[in-house]
Amino acid sequence: MDIKFGQKKLEKLANDSRKCFKDLGQIRGKLYLKRLNDLSDAENLEKVRYAPGNFHELTGNRKGQWACDLDQPYRLIFKPQSNPIPTNDDGQSVWIEIVGVEIIEIVDYH
């Protein structure tokens, strides 16, 4: 899957594991790089839907975004590069048609 970054800092962390571990800590840094690797290796979003990390679609004011777990309570937030997001007749997102994502942030939104 194609991965883009909404923030230069997140891209730098993805490309420099030493800086990643320094800025995020060992646990969160390792999970961040693993989730990015999982996304990169997947053909589409459906391939990670049931993978470790609890990849899930968000609702409410974060509708159109997805999240996966890092270390609790932090989440990696991303959105599909597709605009509009592919949906079926019922308005549900079609995960298998999403082949690129943009990493937005690491946040505790709870």
C-alpha positions, 0 to 999 in steps of 0.5 A, spaced: 500 500 500 502 507 498 503 511 504 504 518 505 505 523 511 501 529 513 506 531 517 514 531 516 515 529 523 512 523 522 515 521 516 522 523 519 520 518 524 518 513 519 525 513 516 530 514 522 528 508 527 534 511 532 530 518 532 523 514 532 525 511 539 528 517 542 522 521 540 516 516 541 520 511 546 522 504 545 515 501 545 511 506 542 516 507 536 517 499 535 509 499 534 509 505 530 514 502 525 510 495 525 504 498 524 507 502 518 510 496 515 504 492 516 500 497 512 506 498 507 506 490 506 498 490 505 495 490 498 489 494 500 486 496 507 482 490 507 488 486 508 490 489 515 483 489 517 483 483 522 491 484 523 494 485 530 493 493 532 485 493 532 485 497 525 478 500 525 474 506 522 472 512 526 466 516 527 463 522 529 468 528 528 473 523 526 469 520 520 473 519 514 479 517 518 482 510 521 486 508 527 490 503 529 493 501 536 500 503 539 501 503 546 495 505 550 492 510 550 495 512 543 493 511 536 496 512 529 491 516 525 490 515 518 486 517 512 485 514 505 488 517 499 482 516 495 477 522 495 472 520 495 472 514 500 470 508 496 463 506 499 458 501 497 450 502 496 449 502 504 454 508 505 459 503 508 467 504 506 469 499 502 476 497 505 478 493 499 478 498 494 483 503 499 490 502 496 493 508 499 493 512 506 496 518 509 498 518 516 495 524 520 498 523 527 499 519 533 494 521 539 490 519 545 483 522 543 480 518 548 
